[in-house]
Amino acid sequence: MAGGLPPEPRPHRLGPFIGLFINTCGCRWTTIVGGLLNSLGWVLSAYTTSVHCLFFTFGVAAGLGSGMAYLPAVVMVGRYFQKRRALAQGLSTTGTGFGTFLMTTLLKYLCSEYGWRNAMFIHGAVSLNLCVCGALMRPLSPRKDGDCSAGKDPQVTRAPSTASVKSGGQLGSTEEKDSTPRNEGNLCDLQAQECQGQVRPRKNMCALRVLKSVRQITLLVRKGFRDWYSGYFGTASLFTNQMFVAFIFWALFAYSSFVIPFIHLPEIVNLYNLTEQNDVFPLTSIIAILHIFGKVSLGFVADLPCISVWNVFLVANFTLVLSIFILPLMHTYAGLAAICALIGFSSGYFSLMPVVTEDLVGIEHLANAYGIIICANGVSALLGPPFAGWIYDITQKYDFSFYICGLLYTLGIFSLLVQPCVQMIARVRRGRADGARV
């Protein structure tokens, strides 16, 4: 992309299925598998000979791996922090912005020094650090069933103890009958019998442990799939939550409005002859830098006791959509830079999305719910740029792309206000009815 990539990771269309992995295997193993898959995708891409192969190695393998590493990180932060959730999410997701700058610079250097194939191979090796990050995601309530079963297995303790009791009894009886030197030979025979008697229980113990492990894995997979299925299609489905459905509708339009400036800004710069100024300090870099700062700042503000996370989220959304509408009216570098700064800062509400999702559905459904949200954002990111290009082909103006996408984004924001407004009206009517009765 000519204007650079957005400082936020690409939303993943397979988010709901990644939620299934999290419910089944946990955040730690999902991240480790995602790191391995992402690294494998980069390494295989270094040996591809056609673009069609890159669709599978880079698009599918590396893309799925990055999604499997991203979603558990968001869910794990939500589980670790309760008091300063918004700030914690803001600080944790700033890594995506810094990573965009660092990895872009690193890849350019590696491509110039070693070629693009070796650069992808090295990047695949670097991606293995995701496995280390996943290993650090220690669950807050670790399962101790496996340790207890291994340490307190009845057969593990029973077999040696039975053998020792037998040996003790037989040794005692032989010592009472006679104390002749023949006892030494009897002692050797008894020890040999003990060793033979212990081999069979040990083999049985190994088989029993294997069966127990298989049974535990089967139960774990069944429970994870049952939780995942009930979250989407059961009686307590997430789709029965009207506010969450409105949140999905918002997500379908939100991300496309954010990526539109990254697509059209380079052409707008050329249109108004601002190339020299933009080369000194690119407008897309202003968005990226303020985006990082906005995540932390909005997270800090949202955690203040007198301020609601929901209100900060809505104000940031309205600010972003207003900036989208104003941007086509700016024809100078200073004006465009100011609006880009506003776009970057207000788009920091991305760090509040997991917090808002958790407030809507609860921490136990965060993996499934946020998987749906990033899937909806992924659809928005996939269809938004072609839609904006189609609008330009029809109108031959970039302005209408911003206006139409801004209108759709506004429609998504208003969908978030329907349910609170209905509840507020019902509350007012209830209060009036109670007052009339008095």
Contacts in CASP RR format, 6 or more apart in sequence:
PFRMAT RR
TARGET T0000
AUTHOR 0000-0000-0000
METHOD contacts of the structure
MODEL  1
MAGGLPPEPRPHRLGPFIGLFINTCGCRWTTIVGGLLNSLGWVLSAYTTS
VHCLFFTFGVAAGLGSGMAYLPAVVMVGRYFQKRRALAQGLSTTGTGFGT
FLMTTLLKYLCSEYGWRNAMFIHGAVSLNLCVCGALMRPLSPRKDGDCSA
GKDPQVTRAPSTASVKSGGQLGSTEEKDSTPRNEGNLCDLQAQECQGQVR
PRKNMCALRVLKSVRQITLLVRKGFRDWYSGYFGTASLFTNQMFVAFIFW
ALFAYSSFVIPFIHLPEIVNLYNLTEQNDVFPLTSIIAILHIFGKVSLGF
VADLPCISVWNVFLVANFTLVLSIFILPLMHTYAGLAAICALIGFSSGYF
SLMPVVTEDLVGIEHLANAYGIIICANGVSALLGPPFAGWIYDITQKYDF
SFYICGLLYTLGIFSLLVQPCVQMIARVRRGRADGARV
1 262 0 8 1.000
1 263 0 8 1.000
2 266 0 8 1.000
3 262 0 8 1.000
3 263 0 8 1.000
3 265 0 8 1.000
3 266 0 8 1.000
3 282 0 8 1.000
3 284 0 8 1.000
4 262 0 8 1.000
4 284 0 8 1.000
5 100 0 8 1.000
5 104 0 8 1.000
5 262 0 8 1.000
6 258 0 8 1.000
6 259 0 8 1.000
6 262 0 8 1.000
6 288 0 8 1.000
7 96 0 8 1.000
7 97 0 8 1.000
7 100 0 8 1.000
7 287 0 8 1.000
7 288 0 8 1.000
7 291 0 8 1.000
7 292 0 8 1.000
8 93 0 8 1.000
8 96 0 8 1.000
8 97 0 8 1.000
8 258 0 8 1.000
8 291 0 8 1.000
8 347 0 8 1.000
8 350 0 8 1.000
9 66 0 8 1.000
9 67 0 8 1.000
9 70 0 8 1.000
9 96 0 8 1.000
10 63 0 8 1.000
10 66 0 8 1.000
10 378 0 8 1.000
10 381 0 8 1.000
11 255 0 8 1.000
11 374 0 8 1.000
11 375 0 8 1.000
11 376 0 8 1.000
11 377 0 8 1.000
11 378 0 8 1.000
11 380 0 8 1.000
11 381 0 8 1.000
12 18 0 8 1.000
12 63 0 8 1.000
12 64 0 8 1.000
12 66 0 8 1.000
12 67 0 8 1.000
12 70 0 8 1.000
12 71 0 8 1.000
12 371 0 8 1.000
12 374 0 8 1.000
12 375 0 8 1.000
12 378 0 8 1.000
13 375 0 8 1.000
13 378 0 8 1.000
13 379 0 8 1.000
13 382 0 8 1.000
14 64 0 8 1.000
14 67 0 8 1.000
14 375 0 8 1.000
15 67 0 8 1.000
15 71 0 8 1.000
15 371 0 8 1.000
15 372 0 8 1.000
15 374 0 8 1.000
15 375 0 8 1.000
16 232 0 8 1.000
16 368 0 8 1.000
16 371 0 8 1.000
16 372 0 8 1.000
16 375 0 8 1.000
18 30 0 8 1.000
18 67 0 8 1.000
18 68 0 8 1.000
18 71 0 8 1.000
18 72 0 8 1.000
18 371 0 8 1.000
19 30 0 8 1.000
19 71 0 8 1.000
19 228 0 8 1.000
19 367 0 8 1.000
19 368 0 8 1.000
19 371 0 8 1.000
20 224 0 8 1.000
20 225 0 8 1.000
20 228 0 8 1.000
21 30 0 8 1.000
21 33 0 8 1.000
21 68 0 8 1.000
22 30 0 8 1.000
22 71 0 8 1.000
22 72 0 8 1.000
22 75 0 8 1.000
22 367 0 8 1.000
23 223 0 8 1.000
23 224 0 8 1.000
23 225 0 8 1.000
23 227 0 8 1.000
23 228 0 8 1.000
23 367 0 8 1.000
23 368 0 8 1.000
24 220 0 8 1.000
24 221 0 8 1.000
24 223 0 8 1.000
24 224 0 8 1.000
24 225 0 8 1.000
24 228 0 8 1.000
25 33 0 8 1.000
25 220 0 8 1.000
26 72 0 8 1.000
26 139 0 8 1.000
27 72 0 8 1.000
27 73 0 8 1.000
27 75 0 8 1.000
27 76 0 8 1.000
27 79 0 8 1.000
27 134 0 8 1.000
27 137 0 8 1.000
27 139 0 8 1.000
28 72 0 8 1.000
28 134 0 8 1.000
28 135 0 8 1.000
28 137 0 8 1.000
28 138 0 8 1.000
28 139 0 8 1.000
30 68 0 8 1.000
30 71 0 8 1.000
30 72 0 8 1.000
31 68 0 8 1.000
31 69 0 8 1.000
31 72 0 8 1.000
31 73 0 8 1.000
31 130 0 8 1.000
31 131 0 8 1.000
31 133 0 8 1.000
31 134 0 8 1.000
31 137 0 8 1.000
32 130 0 8 1.000
32 131 0 8 1.000
32 134 0 8 1.000
32 135 0 8 1.000
33 65 0 8 1.000
33 68 0 8 1.000
34 64 0 8 1.000
34 65 0 8 1.000
34 66 0 8 1.000
34 67 0 8 1.000
34 68 0 8 1.000
34 69 0 8 1.000
34 130 0 8 1.000
35 65 0 8 1.000
35 68 0 8 1.000
35 69 0 8 1.000
35 127 0 8 1.000
35 128 0 8 1.000
35 130 0 8 1.000
35 131 0 8 1.000
36 128 0 8 1.000
36 131 0 8 1.000
37 61 0 8 1.000
37 62 0 8 1.000
37 64 0 8 1.000
37 65 0 8 1.000
37 68 0 8 1.000
38 61 0 8 1.000
38 62 0 8 1.000
38 63 0 8 1.000
38 64 0 8 1.000
38 65 0 8 1.000
38 66 0 8 1.000
38 68 0 8 1.000
38 69 0 8 1.000
38 124 0 8 1.000
38 127 0 8 1.000
38 130 0 8 1.000
39 124 0 8 1.000
39 125 0 8 1.000
39 127 0 8 1.000
39 128 0 8 1.000
39 130 0 8 1.000
40 61 0 8 1.000
40 62 0 8 1.000
41 57 0 8 1.000
41 58 0 8 1.000
41 61 0 8 1.000
41 62 0 8 1.000
41 124 0 8 1.000
42 58 0 8 1.000
42 62 0 8 1.000
42 120 0 8 1.000
42 121 0 8 1.000
42 123 0 8 1.000
42 124 0 8 1.000
42 127 0 8 1.000
43 120 0 8 1.000
43 121 0 8 1.000
43 124 0 8 1.000
43 125 0 8 1.000
44 57 0 8 1.000
44 61 0 8 1.000
45 53 0 8 1.000
45 54 0 8 1.000
45 57 0 8 1.000
45 58 0 8 1.000
45 62 0 8 1.000
45 120 0 8 1.000
46 117 0 8 1.000
46 118 0 8 1.000
46 120 0 8 1.000
46 121 0 8 1.000
47 117 0 8 1.000
48 54 0 8 1.000
48 57 0 8 1.000
48 58 0 8 1.000
69 130 0 8 1.000
69 133 0 8 1.000
69 134 0 8 1.000
70 374 0 8 1.000
71 367 0 8 1.000
71 370 0 8 1.000
71 371 0 8 1.000
71 374 0 8 1.000
72 134 0 8 1.000
72 137 0 8 1.000
72 367 0 8 1.000
73 92 0 8 1.000
73 133 0 8 1.000
73 137 0 8 1.000
74 89 0 8 1.000
74 92 0 8 1.000
74 93 0 8 1.000
74 354 0 8 1.000
74 370 0 8 1.000
75 354 0 8 1.000
75 366 0 8 1.000
75 367 0 8 1.000
75 370 0 8 1.000
76 137 0 8 1.000
77 85 0 8 1.000
77 88 0 8 1.000
77 89 0 8 1.000
77 92 0 8 1.000
77 354 0 8 1.000
78 85 0 8 1.000
78 88 0 8 1.000
78 89 0 8 1.000
78 354 0 8 1.000
78 355 0 8 1.000
78 358 0 8 1.000
78 363 0 8 1.000
78 366 0 8 1.000
79 140 0 8 1.000
79 363 0 8 1.000
79 366 0 8 1.000
80 88 0 8 1.000
80 140 0 8 1.000
81 88 0 8 1.000
81 89 0 8 1.000
83 303 0 8 1.000
84 303 0 8 1.000
85 303 0 8 1.000
85 354 0 8 1.000
85 355 0 8 1.000
85 358 0 8 1.000
86 298 0 8 1.000
86 299 0 8 1.000
86 300 0 8 1.000
86 302 0 8 1.000
86 303 0 8 1.000
86 309 0 8 1.000
86 312 0 8 1.000
86 351 0 8 1.000
86 352 0 8 1.000
86 355 0 8 1.000
87 296 0 8 1.000
87 299 0 8 1.000
87 300 0 8 1.000
87 302 0 8 1.000
87 303 0 8 1.000
89 299 0 8 1.000
89 351 0 8 1.000
89 352 0 8 1.000
89 354 0 8 1.000
89 355 0 8 1.000
90 295 0 8 1.000
90 296 0 8 1.000
90 298 0 8 1.000
90 299 0 8 1.000
90 351 0 8 1.000
91 295 0 8 1.000
91 296 0 8 1.000
93 295 0 8 1.000
93 350 0 8 1.000
93 351 0 8 1.000
94 292 0 8 1.000
94 295 0 8 1.000
94 296 0 8 1.000
95 292 0 8 1.000
97 288 0 8 1.000
97 291 0 8 1.000
97 292 0 8 1.000
98 292 0 8 1.000
100 288 0 8 1.000
101 288 0 8 1.000
103 123 0 8 1.000
106 123 0 8 1.000
107 119 0 8 1.000
107 123 0 8 1.000
110 118 0 8 1.000
110 119 0 8 1.000
110 122 0 8 1.000
110 123 0 8 1.000
111 119 0 8 1.000
114 122 0 8 1.000
145 216 0 8 1.000
146 216 0 8 1.000
149 212 0 8 1.000
150 156 0 8 1.000
150 209 0 8 1.000
153 205 0 8 1.000
153 208 0 8 1.000
153 209 0 8 1.000
155 201 0 8 1.000
155 204 0 8 1.000
155 205 0 8 1.000
155 208 0 8 1.000
156 205 0 8 1.000
159 198 0 8 1.000
159 201 0 8 1.000
159 202 0 8 1.000
159 205 0 8 1.000
160 198 0 8 1.000
163 194 0 8 1.000
163 197 0 8 1.000
163 198 0 8 1.000
166 194 0 8 1.000
167 190 0 8 1.000
167 191 0 8 1.000
167 194 0 8 1.000
170 190 0 8 1.000
171 187 0 8 1.000
171 190 0 8 1.000
174 183 0 8 1.000
174 186 0 8 1.000
174 187 0 8 1.000
175 183 0 8 1.000
227 368 0 8 1.000
228 368 0 8 1.000
230 236 0 8 1.000
230 237 0 8 1.000
231 237 0 8 1.000
231 238 0 8 1.000
231 365 0 8 1.000
231 368 0 8 1.000
232 238 0 8 1.000
232 239 0 8 1.000
232 368 0 8 1.000
238 244 0 8 1.000
238 361 0 8 1.000
238 365 0 8 1.000
238 368 0 8 1.000
238 369 0 8 1.000
238 372 0 8 1.000
239 245 0 8 1.000
241 360 0 8 1.000
241 361 0 8 1.000
242 419 0 8 1.000
243 360 0 8 1.000
243 416 0 8 1.000
243 419 0 8 1.000
244 357 0 8 1.000
244 360 0 8 1.000
244 361 0 8 1.000
244 369 0 8 1.000
246 415 0 8 1.000
246 416 0 8 1.000
246 418 0 8 1.000
246 419 0 8 1.000
247 356 0 8 1.000
247 357 0 8 1.000
247 360 0 8 1.000
247 373 0 8 1.000
247 416 0 8 1.000
248 372 0 8 1.000
248 373 0 8 1.000
248 376 0 8 1.000
249 412 0 8 1.000
249 415 0 8 1.000
250 412 0 8 1.000
250 413 0 8 1.000
250 415 0 8 1.000
250 416 0 8 1.000
251 373 0 8 1.000
251 376 0 8 1.000
251 377 0 8 1.000
251 380 0 8 1.000
252 376 0 8 1.000
252 379 0 8 1.000
252 380 0 8 1.000
252 412 0 8 1.000
253 380 0 8 1.000
253 405 0 8 1.000
253 408 0 8 1.000
253 409 0 8 1.000
253 411 0 8 1.000
253 412 0 8 1.000
254 317 0 8 1.000
254 377 0 8 1.000
254 380 0 8 1.000
254 409 0 8 1.000
254 412 0 8 1.000
255 377 0 8 1.000
255 378 0 8 1.000
255 380 0 8 1.000
255 381 0 8 1.000
256 380 0 8 1.000
256 381 0 8 1.000
256 383 0 8 1.000
256 384 0 8 1.000
256 385 0 8 1.000
256 387 0 8 1.000
256 388 0 8 1.000
256 405 0 8 1.000
256 408 0 8 1.000
256 409 0 8 1.000
257 320 0 8 1.000
257 321 0 8 1.000
257 324 0 8 1.000
257 405 0 8 1.000
257 406 0 8 1.000
257 408 0 8 1.000
257 409 0 8 1.000
258 320 0 8 1.000
258 343 0 8 1.000
258 347 0 8 1.000
259 381 0 8 1.000
259 384 0 8 1.000
259 385 0 8 1.000
260 324 0 8 1.000
260 384 0 8 1.000
260 385 0 8 1.000
260 388 0 8 1.000
260 401 0 8 1.000
260 402 0 8 1.000
260 405 0 8 1.000
261 283 0 8 1.000
261 284 0 8 1.000
261 287 0 8 1.000
261 324 0 8 1.000
261 327 0 8 1.000
261 340 0 8 1.000
261 343 0 8 1.000
262 284 0 8 1.000
262 287 0 8 1.000
263 385 0 8 1.000
263 388 0 8 1.000
263 389 0 8 1.000
264 388 0 8 1.000
264 392 0 8 1.000
264 398 0 8 1.000
264 401 0 8 1.000
264 402 0 8 1.000
265 283 0 8 1.000
265 284 0 8 1.000
265 336 0 8 1.000
265 340 0 8 1.000
267 398 0 8 1.000
268 328 0 8 1.000
268 336 0 8 1.000
268 398 0 8 1.000
269 275 0 8 1.000
269 278 0 8 1.000
269 283 0 8 1.000
269 336 0 8 1.000
271 398 0 8 1.000
272 331 0 8 1.000
272 332 0 8 1.000
274 332 0 8 1.000
274 333 0 8 1.000
274 336 0 8 1.000
277 333 0 8 1.000
278 333 0 8 1.000
281 337 0 8 1.000
283 336 0 8 1.000
283 337 0 8 1.000
283 340 0 8 1.000
284 340 0 8 1.000
286 337 0 8 1.000
286 340 0 8 1.000
286 341 0 8 1.000
286 344 0 8 1.000
287 340 0 8 1.000
287 341 0 8 1.000
287 343 0 8 1.000
287 344 0 8 1.000
287 347 0 8 1.000
288 344 0 8 1.000
290 340 0 8 1.000
290 341 0 8 1.000
290 342 0 8 1.000
290 343 0 8 1.000
290 344 0 8 1.000
290 345 0 8 1.000
291 344 0 8 1.000
291 345 0 8 1.000
291 347 0 8 1.000
291 348 0 8 1.000
291 350 0 8 1.000
293 345 0 8 1.000
294 344 0 8 1.000
294 345 0 8 1.000
294 346 0 8 1.000
294 347 0 8 1.000
294 348 0 8 1.000
294 351 0 8 1.000
295 348 0 8 1.000
295 350 0 8 1.000
295 351 0 8 1.000
296 351 0 8 1.000
297 345 0 8 1.000
298 312 0 8 1.000
298 316 0 8 1.000
298 348 0 8 1.000
298 349 0 8 1.000
298 351 0 8 1.000
298 352 0 8 1.000
299 312 0 8 1.000
299 351 0 8 1.000
299 352 0 8 1.000
301 307 0 8 1.000
301 312 0 8 1.000
302 308 0 8 1.000
302 309 0 8 1.000
302 312 0 8 1.000
302 313 0 8 1.000
302 352 0 8 1.000
302 355 0 8 1.000
303 309 0 8 1.000
309 352 0 8 1.000
309 355 0 8 1.000
309 356 0 8 1.000
309 359 0 8 1.000
310 356 0 8 1.000
310 359 0 8 1.000
312 349 0 8 1.000
312 352 0 8 1.000
313 349 0 8 1.000
313 352 0 8 1.000
313 353 0 8 1.000
313 356 0 8 1.000
314 413 0 8 1.000
314 416 0 8 1.000
314 417 0 8 1.000
316 346 0 8 1.000
316 347 0 8 1.000
316 348 0 8 1.000
316 349 0 8 1.000
316 352 0 8 1.000
317 346 0 8 1.000
317 349 0 8 1.000
317 409 0 8 1.000
317 413 0 8 1.000
317 416 0 8 1.000
318 413 0 8 1.000
319 342 0 8 1.000
319 346 0 8 1.000
320 342 0 8 1.000
320 343 0 8 1.000
320 346 0 8 1.000
320 347 0 8 1.000
320 349 0 8 1.000
320 409 0 8 1.000
321 406 0 8 1.000
321 409 0 8 1.000
321 410 0 8 1.000
321 413 0 8 1.000
323 339 0 8 1.000
323 342 0 8 1.000
323 343 0 8 1.000
323 346 0 8 1.000
324 343 0 8 1.000
324 402 0 8 1.000
324 405 0 8 1.000
324 406 0 8 1.000
324 409 0 8 1.000
325 402 0 8 1.000
325 403 0 8 1.000
325 406 0 8 1.000
326 339 0 8 1.000
327 336 0 8 1.000
327 339 0 8 1.000
327 340 0 8 1.000
327 343 0 8 1.000
327 402 0 8 1.000
328 398 0 8 1.000
328 399 0 8 1.000
328 402 0 8 1.000
328 403 0 8 1.000
330 336 0 8 1.000
330 338 0 8 1.000
330 339 0 8 1.000
353 370 0 8 1.000
353 373 0 8 1.000
354 366 0 8 1.000
354 370 0 8 1.000
357 366 0 8 1.000
357 369 0 8 1.000
357 370 0 8 1.000
357 373 0 8 1.000
358 366 0 8 1.000
360 369 0 8 1.000
361 368 0 8 1.000
361 369 0 8 1.000
362 369 0 8 1.000
384 405 0 8 1.000
387 405 0 8 1.000
388 401 0 8 1.000
388 405 0 8 1.000
389 401 0 8 1.000
391 400 0 8 1.000
391 401 0 8 1.000
391 404 0 8 1.000
392 398 0 8 1.000
392 400 0 8 1.000
392 401 0 8 1.000
END
